[in-house]
């Protein structure tokens, strides 16, 4: 599954276009490698996503073509969530 589609379906990022922009700016890594929006993700991959001054690290648990809001959180497990201090 494409990275931007996974981020939208799992509701980590609400819109696919926003997910594409974030990925193409180099703010997302898959298994410690910089990823593009078209990169493939699979179960077990670890995503590191930088949102402004927040870094979210998640592990992919499940892949679905579509999902209900209640099931979206089951698609990933949050490993860590850190704030970056920008003075």
Buried (B, 14 or more C-beta within 10 A) or exposed (E): BBBBBBBBBBBBBEEBEEBBBBBBEEBBBBEEEEBBBEBEBEEEBBBBBBEEEEBBBBEBEEBBEEBEEEBBBEBBEEEEEEEEEEE
